[in-house]
Amino acid sequence: MSAPNLSISVQPVQSGKATYLPLAAPSANDKPTGKIVLRLDLKNNGTSAVTITGITFAFPGSQAGPITMQGVDPFFSGYYKDSGGPVLSPGQTKTYTNGLINLVPDDSNTQVNNAVFMAEPIPANIEAQVSCAGFTQPATVSLPLVAHRSTTPQGSYFFPYSASDLRIAEYYVGASVHWANGGASGGQIFAHDLGCEGYDTVKHTWSRILPGKSGSQNPHYRVYGKPIRAMADGVVLTWYDKLEENTVLGKFPDPTPSPGSGNSVTVVYGDEKVIYCHMQKGSIPASLQKVGAPVKAGQILGLVGNTGNATEPHTHIEVELNAAGSPLRPFPFHDTYVVSENAILPPNPTGPWSKLNGRGLPKEKVAVWPSTAAPAWYPPGWGEVTHFGIPESSYQTIFDRAKSSGYRPVWLDGYEVQGKTYFNVTFHPQANVVWLARHGMSAAEYQAQFDSATKDGHRLTNLASYVSGDSVTYAAIFDKVGGPAWRAYHGVSTQEHQERFGEWTKAGYVPVNVSITAAGGTLRFAAFYVQHDVGGFVHLGELTSADYQNAWETNAAAGRQLAYLSAYQKGGGMRFSAIFQQKTPGSGSTVGRHNLTGPQLQAKYDEELAAGRLTRVLVGYEVNGTAMFAAAWRKAA
């Protein structure tokens, strides 16, 4: 007998052509590949039962040799154990997909992956050959083989996370190989389980657990609570939002929750549908909990959780044809960068990143940076980047990294602890502002920089004086923007400062910065003023910690909020210079704290940014040989 009378239907298919998934290279130094997975629906059109004994993929017209699938019998015996295993009765249809299979049932040590990973160029044609017992020839089907294009305007999807939601030195992670097939139909062979990892500076490795955490609770995971975002414009098909979080981590829940996908949203994009799984209960917006609700690319669908059949917080995504049987579909992405984690150990945005434009994730796990902009030291889209306690020798590195990431300094503070100089700095997005910033300047260098910048149309936006060694040193930020009249001075005595303060404020000028130093016990002032209306204002220049607290309360009662703060050492003690105004940049109330240790400042900083406030001032000073901090936060206007 020549060949069995089988009809073979193939998926994924577009316009009569089988499709494969082009894969990105794991680094810019490697070559891209392709992943070929076919779903074969095999129907016995004969009058007698046939037994499937082998399946092979061949590539006609190519130098690529045929690839024989392993474990065909265990596949059919496992998925169809109650319906004859590899035996096809007359008229019966069974489905085969080339994914993972244990050659010995229930023995994961014998597992093989039948998915075909090939170096480019991928052959232009593919032939599926199905052999059956008693036949000398296989049943075959041949189709052209082309790269898959999703039914979105770009032909691919944006990643379901955003780089703006990452922490510093943190990346998302994923791989092309998924741990499960999703049944005989292989619906999960192109799926992804996505997480997040950061660099552990103690163990010098990557970790999905936050520093100082054990991983025994869901919030210990870096990915937990991150926004899950729509990968294209589409409409809601289904949703579920009733399951509680799994609280025992590291193993699948028993009994298996229903649905296994946990809290999820399914969105239709053209003729494809994507399900986003395992979300936190209550995180799916009410506006999306209806059939046909429109979804925009980048819109938040929910938050990463640990619901359904999951062992830890992550997001499972899979794409299928929105048709009967939900045939599998490849998952190409765009505007996303990937690299092997080993290539950026420790983290480095200048590493050999590979860009995904119509390609899927590489076979092995990679770090993922989903953004139209190339990887950077700091994620894009943050309201601010703030560092405190930076050693003087490290500040330029921090500055350069922030600048290269699209941020500009708006606040800089210098201070000394036990004779060593440190900096606190806040950066904001560039926002198309022309600016320049300098630090470590002597009085003469600052004057020269001031003259050059102002001649070129820049104006001061931040001025700091601080003691470095035995000398008064200056740092300044200039923006090339228009605005009202302004004036400045530096290195002046108390008397000259008081004279200019009185004269200039009578003329309608308001102090913006009044930075004081006391090198050698002599007070020196650096300040600048702007002629604009802030309502009432008060400047207080020699405040102890207790004085500052009283000033805060007194001015708050009078309707004035902190607009500026600096600190300096005087006679072995610490003093504050503070400005309170009725009209202060931003909106809402100002939250302030002083005499904070570094860990206390970090905790308060995280709390205030989570509440939507931005850092307005941040100063450091020495108390009994230890660095202490004062800061204030207020919401944007």
N, C-alpha and C positions, 0 to 999 in steps of 0.2 A: 504494500500500500504506500502511495507516494506521500500524501500530507493529510492531516486531520482536517475535517470540515469545520473549521472554527472561524467566526468573525471576531476581529480584534478592533475595538474602539480605543482610541488614544486620547489622553489628556496629559498635560495642557496643550491645547491647540488654538491657534489664532489664524483665521483666514486659510484654513486647510493646512497649516504648517505646525509641526511640533515645536514647542519653545523650550529653551533652556535658560538658566539664570547666569548671566555673566557675573563673576565674582571679582571684587577688588583684590589687589595684591595686599598681603599683610604689611608691606612697607613699600616705599617708593623704590627700593633697591631690588624688589622681587617682581616676578612676572604675573600678570593676572591670569585667572583660570575661569572655567565654567563648570556649573553643576547641572547634571542631567538626571532628572527623575521623571519617569513616565508612569502614569496610571493606565493599566491595560484591563479593559473590561472584556473578558473572554467568554463567548457564547458558543455552545456546542450546537451546530446546525445539523449534525448527523442523526442517524437513527439508533446509534449504539453509544454507550458510555465510553469516554476516553479518559486516560490518566496522564496528567501533565507531569513530565519528567525533567524538563529543563527550559530555561529562558535565556536568550542571548541577545545582546544589542550589537548590531554591526553597523558599519559606516560606509556605505557604497560610495565609490569614487574617491575615497580617502585612503591615505596610508595608515590610518589608525586601525589597529587590529580589532577583531571582535572581542567583546567582554561578556564572559559567562557569569550569570548571576549565581551566587552561592546560596545554599539553604532553601531551594525552591520547595522541596518536600516539607521541611519544617514550617515554612511559611503557610502553605495551604493546610497542613495538618493542624497548625495552631489556630489560625483564624477560622477554619471551616471544619473543626473537629467533629461537629454535630451534623455535618452535611456532606460527608464523604471525603474530606480532605482534598487531595489533588484530583479526585475523580469528578469529571463533569458528565452529568446525566444528559440525555437528549433534551435540548431546549433550555438547559440550565446555564446561568451566567455567574461567573466568579471574577473577582477583581484581584489584580496583582499590582503592587508598587515596589520599586526597588529602593527600600530603605534599610533600617536596621533589622537584623535577625539573629537569634541565638541558634547556632548550628546544633547545639544540644539543648532541648527545651529546658527552660528555667535555670540555665547556667550562663550567667552574664559573662563569664570568662571566655565563652566561645562566641561572643557576639562579633559580627562583622557588619560593615556598612556597604551595602550594594549601590548606594548613590554613586554616580559616576562623576569624578572630578578630573577634568582634562585641562591641559595647558592650551592656551590659545595659539593658533586659530582653531576654532571648533569646526568639526566637519560640517559640510553643508547638507548632509542627508543622514537619516537614521533609519534602520530597519529593526523591528522587533521580531524575533524568531521564537516561536513556542513549539517545543518538541513534545511529542506524546508517545507513550509506549505502543510498540507495534507499527509505527510509521517510520519510513525511511527518510522522509523530508519533514521539516517543520512548517507549521502555518506561519505566514509572514504578513507584515504590513510595513510599507515604506512611506516615509514622509520627508519633505524638506525640513531642515532643522535651523531655526533662527532664534535670535535673542528675544526674550520676552519683553513686551511693553505693556505696562499697566494702563488701565483705561482712565488715566488722569491727564490733564493738559501737558505735564512734563513726561509722561510715559513711565513714571516711577513715583515713589512716595518720599515725603520728608520723614525723618526719623521721629518716633513718637515722644521724644524728650527734647528739651532745649538746652543748649550750652549755658544759657543765662541762669539756669536753675542749679548749676554745679557749684560746689565749693572750690576754693583754690586747691590745686594739685589733685583734682578729682576728675574722673572720666566715667562715662557709661561703658558697659562691656556687653559683648554679644559675640555669637559665632554662627556660621552657616549650618553647623551640625546640631540638630535638635535631638534630645534624648529619647523621644518617642515618635512612633510613626503616625499615631492617631487612627489606628485600625488598618484593615486591609486596604482601604481607599487612600491611605497615606496623607490625609488632610493636614498632618502636622510636620511632614518632612521638610517643608519650606518655612515652618514656624520658627519663632525666636522666643527664648526666655531671656529677658533683658534685665540687667542689674546695674550697679554702680560700685566702683572701687576707687580708693584713694591710696596715696603713698604713706606707708607706715614708717615714720622716720626713726623709730626704735629698732624694728626688725628689718628695715631696709627692703621691704617687699610691698606688694599690693594687697590691700585688704578691703573686703566689703563691709567690715565692721568699723564703727566710729572709734577714735582713740579713747582708751580708758573704758571701753564697754566690752561685755562678755559675749554678746550675740544671743543672749537668752531671752531677749524681748524684741518685739518688732521695731521699736524706735531706735534700737542699737544699730540698725542697718542703714547705711548711707542712702540707699535708694528710697527708704520708707518715707512716704508723704510727698515725694516729688510729683509735680504735675505731669499727667499723661495728656499728650496733645494730639489733636487730629492731624493726620498725615496728608490731608488734601481736603478740598471742598466736597461735601457730600450730604447725605441725609441719613437720619437715624432709622434703622430697621427694627432693632430690639434693644432691650436693656433689662438689667436685673440689679436690684439694690437692697437686698434684704438679709444677706448673710453677715454674721458677726466674724470678727477676726479670729484666725487660728492663734492660739496662745502657746501651744507646745511646738517648739521649733526644731528643725532638723529631721523631721520624719513626716510622712504623709498622714493626715488625720484619719482616724478609724472610729466609726465607719466613714466612708468617703462622702463628703458633703454633696448635696445636690442644689444647684448645678455645679459640676466640677470646675467650671470656668469662674466660679465665685461671682462677685459683683462685676458686671461687665456692660459694655456698650458695643453694639454692632452697627457699623456705618457702611452704607453703600456708596461706592465710588464707580460710576459708570456701570459696567457689567460685573464688577468685582465687589466683594464685601470683606471687611476687616473686622475681626472681633478683638477687643482690648479687654484683658481679663484680670481678675484678682484684685480689684480696686477696693479701697476702704469704703465701708458702709457709710452712706450719707454724703459721699463726695461727688456723686454725679449731679450736675446742676438740674434743677427742676425743669428748666426750659428744654432740656434734652430728653426728658422722660415722656416722649410721645412719638408715635410713628410718623415719619416724614419731617421731623424737626430738622431745619437746616443746620449744617455744621460748616464752619470756616476753617481752613488750614491754620494750624497753630492754636486753635481754640482749646481750652482746657476741658477735657472730658471727665476727669476724675483724678483721684490721687492714688499713688502706688500703695497697695496694701498687701495683706496676706489672707485672702479669703478663698474658699473653694478647695480644690485638690492641689494644695501648695505646701511646700516645706518651709518656706521663708518668704519675706517680701520680695516681689519682683513683678514684672509685667510680661505676660504671655500674649503675643500677637500672632495671628495667622490670617492668611488671605485665601479666599476661595472664589470660584465663579458663583455668582448669584443666580443659581439655576438648580434644577432638580439634581439631587445627589451631591451638590456642593463640591464639584471637582477641584482638586488642588491647583494652586497658582503660585508661581515664583514671586519673590519679594525684592524687587530692585528699589534702591534709594537714590536720592539726589541731595546736593548741598550738605554733605556729611563727610567727615574725614575719619580715617581709621589708621591704626598702626599697632603692630605687635607690642604688648606691654614690655617685653624684654628689650625692645629697641629704645625705650624712654625710661630707663630705670637709673636714676630718679627721673621724675616727670620733666619733660622738656618739649615745649611747643615747636621748637625748631628741628625736631627729629624727622625721620623719613616718613612723614604722613602720606597716605594715599587717599585721593578724593573719590568719593562715590558719585558718579553721574550716570544713572541708569544701571548701576551694579549693586549686587548684594554683598553682605558681609563675607569676609574670607572664611575659609573652612575652620580655622582654629580661632580661639578667643582673641579678640582685639579690644584696645581702647577706642572709644567712639567719641568724636567731637561733632555734634550736630549743629551746624551753623553755616550761613553763607560766607562768613569770614573765616579765614584760616585759623588754626589753633593758636591760642595766645596764653600768656602767663596768667591772665585774669579773664574770667568769662565775660562775654559781651552783655550789655543791657542792664548792668547793675546800676542802682541809684548812686552808689559810692563804693570806693575801695579805701579802707582805712587800715593803717598799721600804726602800732605804738611801740615804744621802747626799742627803736631801731638803732643799733650801734652806728656811730658816725661812719665807720669804714664800710658799712653795708648799705648806707642810704642810697648811693648812686645806683646800685644794682636794682633796688626796689623802684626807684624813680624810672630807670630805663625800661624795666619790665612793664610798669603801668603805662608809660607813654606808648610803648610799642603795642599795647593792648587796646589803645584808643581812649585812654583816660588822661586827664590833666590835673595838676595839683590846684586845690583851692584853699588849703589850709596847711601851714607848716609851723611847727613849734620845736624849738631846740632847748635842751636843758642839760645840766650836769648832775651826775651822781658819783661821788667819790673820785672826782677829777676827770671822769670820762663823759664824753658828750654823746647824747642820744637825741633821736628825732621822733616826733609824732606827725603823721601826715594823712590828709584826706584828699582823695582824687575823685573827680566827677567825670562823666563822659565828655569827650572833646567838644561835641555840639558845634562844630565848625567855628570855634573860637580860635583866633590867632593869639598865642600866648608865649611867654618865656618865663623861666624860673631859674633862679640861681641861689646857691647856699655857700656857706663857708667864706664869705667875702669880708675883707677888712673894710674899715670906714672909707678909705680911698677907693677901693675896688667897687664898693657899693655906689659911691657917688658917680663914678665913671659909668657904671651900668645904668644907674638912674638917668643920667644925662642922655645916654645913647637910646635908651628905651623910650623916654618921653619925646625925644626928638623924632622918633619913628612912629609916634602916635599911640604909644602904649600908656596905660595908667596903672598905678598900683592897685592891687586888689587884696594883697596880704603882705604884711611886713613883720618880721620877727628879729629881735636882737637877743643874743644869748652869749654866755661866757664859754669860751673854748680854750682851755689852758688858763692863761692869765689875760687873755685878750677878749674884747667885745667883738663879736662876729655877727654878720647880718645874713639874713635870707629874705628873698623878696619874690613875689609873683606879680607879673605884669600881664594885663590883657589888652589887646588892641581893639577897644570898643569905645563907643562914644559915651557921653555922660556929662553931668554937671561939673562945674569948676571944682578943683581940688588942690590941696597943698600938702606938703610933707616936710619933715625935718628928721635929723638923726644925730645921735651923739651929743645932745645938748644937756645942760645942767638943769637942776630942778627949777632954779629961778627963771632961766630962759624958757623952759617948757611952760611954766605958769604964766609968763607974760604972753607968749604966743597963744596959749590956750584961751586966755581971757580976750585977747584982741580978735582972734579968728572966730571964736564962737559968737562974739557980739556981731560979727559980720555975716552970720548965718551959716558958718561952717560947723560940721558935727564930726567929732573924732570917730574914726572907724577902728583904728588900731592904736593903742598906746602901750608900747613894749618897753619895759624897764629892766635895766641891769644894775648890778652894784659891785662891779669888779673893783677890788681894792677898797671897798667900803664907800665908794663914791657913786651916787645915783646918776645914771645917764638914760635919756629918753629918746626913743625913736617912734614917730607917730605920723599918721596922715589923716587928713580931714576931707570931707566932701560937703559941698554946699547944697544940702537938700533937707526936706522936712521929715523928721522922724518923731514929731511930737515932742514931748519932754524927754530929756535924757540926763543921766548922771554918770560922771566918771569918778571912780574911787581908786586911789593908786597905791596905798600901803596897807592893804587888808591882811590881817592874820586870818587863820582858818575860821575862828569864831566870828571875827568881823565880817567875813564873807558870807557866812550863814545868816547873820543878822541883816546884812545888806540885801541879800536875796529876798528875805521875808518882807523887809520894809518896802522894797521896790515893787514886789509882787502885789502888795496891798495898795500901792499907788498906781497900779496898772502898767508897770514897766517890766520888761523881760530882759534877760541877759542877751546882749548882742556881741560881746567880746570878752575874752579872758586871757590873761597870761600870768606866769608865775616867775618869781626870781628869789634868789637867796640874799638875805640881808642880816648881817651880824649873827650868823649861825642859825638864823631862823628863816622861815619861808614867808613870802608876801604875795598877794594877788593884786593885779591891776584889772579892774572890771569896768565895763560900760553896760548900763541898763538903758533901754529905750522903750517908748510907748509903741512905736511902729518898728517892728523887728522882722527881718526877712523870714518868710515861711508862714505857716498858719497854725492855729491852735495854741495850746499851752506849751511852754518850754519845760522839759524835764532835765534836771541837773543833779549831779552828784560830785562830791570831792572827797579827798583822802581815801581813794580806792587803791587797793593793791592791783597788780596786773591781772590775776585771775578774776578779781571782783569787777574790774573794768570790762574784761572780756564778756563776762556773764551779763552785765548791764547793757553792753553794746549789742549783744545778740538779742536781748529782750526788746530794746528800743527799736532796732531795725525791723524786728518781726512785727512790731506795732505800727510800722509805716513811718517812723521818724528818721531823720537824717542827722548826722553829726554836724553840729554848728561850731563847737569849740572843743579842743582836746589839748590839755597841757600836762606836762610832767614836772616834777620837782623832787627834791631830796628831803627826807625826814629821817633823822637818825641813821643816815647811811643807806637808806632804802628808797627806791623809786616809788613815788605815789602819784596819783593822777586825779585830775578834775576834768569833767566833760559836761556838755549839754547837748540835748537833741530836740529837734522840732520838725514837724511835718512840712513838706513842701507847700508852696502857695497853691 
